[in-house]
Amino acid sequence: MAVVSVVKLSELEGAKRIDAEYYQLEYFALIKKLQFVNAIPIKKIAVPTKRKFKPIENKFFNYIEIAKVDLSTGEYSTSKIIGKETPDRAQWIVKNDDILIST
């Protein structure tokens, strides 16, 4: 059986998003729960930092693969990579207390 939901034009976030996947019923339920507990957006408590990473060809560094970050505990593991083999995704320097967000 197909599930159908209707979204009012006023709920389309100023027409910034019109893709159906974004407006799933479970997401609306999650938003209601977050509002109920007075949750605030992360952008109101965290300051974006941009520490650009420039690898040195023959020097090793610790790389954090975002897929290896445990979302429930925040634990992560690093891989030691030499500069000349740096993945394109390695763009930022991470420090203690930073919040990592996948884009």
N, C-alpha and C positions, 0 to 999 in steps of 0.2 A: 504494500500500500504506500502510495506517495505521501510525503509530508509537505503541506503547503503552508506558507506563512505570508502575511501581508505586512509590509513596512510602509508607514506613512511617509509622505514626502518630507515632513518636518523632522523625521528621524534619520534622514540621509546625511547628517553631518555637513550641511551646506553643500550637498552634491559633490563632496570630495571623493566619496566612495559609492559606486553603484553596482559593484560585483556581488552576486548572490551569496557567495561563500562567506563574505564578511558579515552578513546579517543572519547568521544561524541562530535558531532559538536558544541553543545552549549558551551562546555568547551573551544574549540578552539576560538570561538567568544569572550568569556570572556577574554582569554589570550591576544587576539589582542587589546581589549579595554584597558586592564591594561597597555600594552606596549605603546599604544597611549598616555596615560596620564603620562607616565614615572613612573609608580608605581614601588616600590622596594619590594623585599621579606621581610617578617617580621623578618626573621633570620638576616637581615642586620642592624636592628635597635633595636632589643630586645635581651637581654641576658638571656638565660635559667637559672633559679634558682632552686635549689633542697633543699627545707626545709622540710625534712622528718617529718611526723606527727606520734607521738606515743601517742595514747589515754591513759588517766588515767581512770581506771575502773569505779570509782564512781564520776567522774567530768564531767559536761556538757560542750559541745563546740558547736559552730555554724558551721553547715555543709551546703555547697553550692552544690546543685544538678545541674549538668551541664545542664540538660534539662530545668531547670528553669531560665536560663540566656537568656534574651531577646537579640537576635542577632542584632536587629536594633537599640536598645538604649543602650545596655550594662547593663541595670538594672537587678538586681537579688534579690532573697529572700533567706533567710537562714532558716534552721530548727535547733532547739535546740535538741541535741542528747546526751545521756549519754554514757560515754566511753565504757562500756561493750556491748553496742549495736551498736558500730561503724561499718558502712558498709566497706567491703573490698576496695571499691573505695576511701575511705577517706585516702589519702596517703600523701598529701602535705599541708603545712601551707601557707595560702594566705595572702598577705599584700596589703595595698593601692598601687595603680598604677600597680599591677600585671596584666598580660594578661592571661586569661584562654582560653585554647584550648582543645577541645575534641579530644581524640585519638581513 
